[in-house]
Amino acid sequence: MRNFKRTALRGRTMIAASLIVAGTVVFVASPVQAQLYPTRPIEIVVPFVAGGTSDIIARMIAQRFTDSWSATVVVNNRPGGGSMIGSAAVAKSAPDGHTLLVTTIALAINASLQKLTFDPAADLVPVSELTSIPLILVLHPSVPATNLKELVTLLKANPGKWDYATSGAGTSPHLATEMFKSAAGIDMVHVPFKGNAEAMNAFLGGHVKVYFAQVPAVLQHVRTGAVRAIAVTTDKRLPYLPDVPTIAELGYPSYEITSWQGMFAPVGTPKEIVNKIAGETIRLLKTPEISERIAREGSDPVGSTPEEFSKRFKSEVSKWAKVAKEAGMQAGN
């Protein structure tokens, strides 16, 4: 009996030792894994059509990763479903850092607007907030209004007869317009497109007349006078457009919205790999060439840590769920 007990004790001791060793191996494997990363081509999914602001910054990042890691990096545009088709594909991909998502505030908004096949807050890991993006209310030159007051008067006199463009259901232009419709008591018809580029083409062609556009998508047209800028959505005027007032100062004091772009990875991606991706992205955004380029296009470079962006993303999901409910928004409206 004593021999059996000694044998059993030795067995338990050996198992415990094995578990400790195994735990040690698991503990040291992740940093080694991060050092070896990437081990195959990286795919950066942009859930919008090519040519938009998210596509542009994704390609900047792809070039940086290629140069820094001698890696093959492909940007894959997968538009549709209010940006949720591409986002879902990333959420369901292998959590090894080789499939990444560059998207916008639409991810936080659609978490409550749509019945999704994934949970943005649970199935994706925030890597870094890339940019902060103001919006601007622009009119096609054919619209008989030169300021916000005249526009509201026009729309109230013609309920449901004017349309507005967005880069997709649940995007920041959609939310910005619905918020303003609610605040001003007006009615317009929603015309969603697959991304900023398609929306801008339709707007410039006069197919839609009103657009709460992200500033980078429309800034050059504002500067040339091709479109009429009548208000910005930020709490303060933009330094590069000092003559364009805020919606808040024009009689809607609680109105404010700023979009953003961010990078995500599938949940389960090793923390060390997430940190490595975030670190390289942050370094890119801090380079004078890139930060100045982003600023010239009307955005503010951010470059936050995974922890900082995770906190912000969770607050954004809660915030826009409340706003969407109060505005009576539904995807596709």
N, C-alpha and C positions, 0 to 999 in steps of 0.2 A: 504494500500500500504506500509505504514511504517512497519507494522507487517510482511508483506511478505519480505521486504528487510532485516529486522532483522533476520528472519528465514533463508533466503538465506545466510546471512553473517555468522550466526552460523554454517550452514551446511558446508560452505567453510572452516571455521576455524577448524571444527572437522575433515574434510578430510585432511587438511594440517597437523593437529596434528597426525592423524593416519599414514600419510606418513612418518612423522618424526620418530614416534615410530617404524614403519615398517623398516625404514632405519636403525634405531639403532639396531633392532633385527638382520637385515642382517649383519651389521657391526660386531656385537659381535659373530655371529654364526660361522664364519670361524675359529677363534682361538679355539673355543670349538670343532669344527669339527676336527681340527688338533690334539687336545689333545686326542680325542677319537680314531683317526686313529692309526692302521688299525682296521676295524670292521669286516673284513672277510679275507679269505686267499689272499695273494698277489701272483700274477703271474709275473715272470720276463721272458720275451720272448727274446730268443737269435736267430736271424735269420740265424744261421749257425748250422752245425752238431755238436754233442757233442764231446768234447775233444779238441776243439780249444781254442785260447787265450781268446776270448770273453766269451766262456762257462766257463772257469776256473774262471775268475774274477766275473762273474755273480753268481757263486756258493759261492764265498767268501762273496759277498754282501748278498746273501740269508741267509747264516749262521749268519751273523752279525745282520740282521733284526730279525731273529728268536730268537737270544739270547737277544737282546735289548728290543723287544716288545712282546716276548712270542707269536709270530705270526706264522701261517703256511705259509711258503714261498715255492713256486714251481718254478723251472726253466724249461721252456718249449722251446725246440729246434724246430724251425720252418724254416728250410732252404728252399732255392729255389728262383728263380727269381732274382738272384744277390743280395740276402738278402732282397728283397723288399716284399716278401710274409709275412714274420713275421712282418716287419715294418708296413705294411699296416694294419695288424690285430690290432696292438696296436693303430695306429692313429684313427681307427674306434671304439675303445672300450670306455667304460664308463669313463669319466674324473673324477675319484674319487681317483686316486692314487693306486688302487689295480691291475692295469695292467701297467707294466713298460717295457721299451725296453733297452737292452744293445747291442749296435752295434758299428760299426766302421766308418771310413772315407767314406765307401761305400755309406752311406746315403747322404752325401754331393755331392759325385760324381754322383750318379744316379739321383739326382734331375734334372740334365740337360741331362743325357744320355738316360733315358728311359721315355716312356709315362706311367706315373704312375696313379693309381686310387686315389692318395692323393698327397698333396703338403707337402713335408718334412719340409719346412720352415714355413708353415702356420698351419699345422695340428698336429705338435708335439712341445712340450715345452722342451727345453734343461734343464736338471736337474744338471748334473755335468760332466765335462771331467774327465775321470778316469785315463787314462794312455796315454803317448806319446810313439810311437813305431817306432824305426828305421827299415829299410829294408836292406837286404843283398843279393847280387847276388851270387848264388851258382850253381855249376855245378855237374852233376852226374859224378862219376869217369871215366865213359866210354867216356866222351867228350875229344877229343884230343886238349885241350887248357888248359894252366896253368895260364893265366892272361887275362886281359881284351883286350889287343891288339891282342893276338892270337885268342880270341873268335870272335872279330869283323872281323878279316881276314877270319876265317873259315866260318862265316855266310855270308859274302859278296861273298865268292866263291861258296856258296850253297844256293842261295835265295829261301826261302819257303820250304826248305828241313828239317829244324830243328824246333822242337816245344818247347813251353814253357808252364809251368803250372801256373795257378792262382787259388785262392780260390773262384773265381766266377767273372762273368762279372761285371765291374764297381768297383771292389775292389782295394785296394791300390797296390797289386802285378800286377794287370792288368794295372793300370795307370802308374806305375813305368816302366813296360816293354814297353808300347806304347810310353812313353816319350823318353826312350832310343833308341827304334827303329827309331824314328824320328830324334833324335840327331845324331845317328851313321850312318844313311842311310842303315839300314839292314832290312831284312824281315824274320819273323818267324811265325809259325802257333800257334794260341791261342788254348789252351786246358783248358777250365774252369772246376772246380770241385765245389762241394757243401761244401766249407769251407776249412780251413787250414789243418785239419786232413786228409781229403781225398786227397788233393793235395800233402801233404808230403808223404803219403803212395805210391802214384803213382810215385813220384819223387825218393824216396828211392829204389823202385823196378825197376827203369830204364825205366819206361813206357814213361816218359817225361824227358828231359835232362837238361833243363834250368829253373831256378826258382828265381824270385825276391821275396824272402820269408820274412815274418815278422820275426825279429830276435828271439822272444820267441819260435816260432815254429820250429826253426832249430838250435838253439845255441848249444844244447848238441851234435848234429851230427857234427857240425863244430869242436867242441872241441875234439871229438874222432877221427876226420879225416875221417869220413864216407862219407862226402861230401866235395867238394872243394870250399872254399870261396874266391872270387877274388875281391870283391869291396862292399862298403857300400853306401847307398843313402843319408846319412846325409852330412852336410857341413863340419863336422870335423870327424876325426877317433874316433871310440868308445874306451873308456878307457879299456874295458875288451877284446878288439880285436885290440890291437895297431898295429899289423903287416898287417892288412887288410886296404888297401888304400880306399879313397873316389873316387867315379866316377868323381867328379869335378876335383880332382888333377891329374887324368889320361887323361886329355884332353877335358873334357866336363864341363867347369867352371860354366855354368848356371844350371847344373843339381842338383836338391835337392828335396827330398820328405821324409816326415815323417808321418806315419799314427797315428791314435789315436783311443781310445775307449771312448764311452760316454754313459750316461744314459739319456733317454727321457721319457716323460709322454704325454698322449693325451692332446691336447689343451683344455683349459677350466678347467683343474685340479686346484683347489684352490691354490693360491699362498702359503698360510700357510702350506699346505700339501707338496707342492713341496719343500719348504724350510726345512721342517722336514726331508724329504727323503734325500735331499742334505746334510743336517747337519750330519746325521748319516753316510752317505757314506764318507764324508770328514774325519770324525773322524776315520773311519775304515782305510782309506788310509794313515793316519798319524801315525798309530800304528807301532812301530818298526818292529814287526813280519811280518806284511803285506807289508810294504814299502820295507823291505829288501828282502822279497820273490819275489816281483815284479821286483826289480832291478836284482836279481840273474838270473831271467828268460829273461833278456834283454830288459825290458821296464822301463820307468820312471813314478812313481806315480805322479799324478797331484792333483786331488781333488779341482776343481774350484767351485765357486758359480754359481747359475743359471744365474745371470746377466753376469758374465764373460764368461761362456760357450755359452750363447746366442749370445754374440758379436762375439766370435770366430767362431761359427757355421755359422753365416750369411756371414762372410768373406770367409769361406771355400767354401760355395756354389758358391759364385761369382768367387773365384779363380779357382776352378776346372772346372767350366763351360767354362772359357776362355781357360784353358789348354786343355780340351777335344776337343774343337773346333779347336784349332791350331794343335792338333795331329791327327785330323780327326777320332777321336774315335767314335765307335758306340757299343752299348751293344751287346754282342755275338760275337764280333770280336776277 
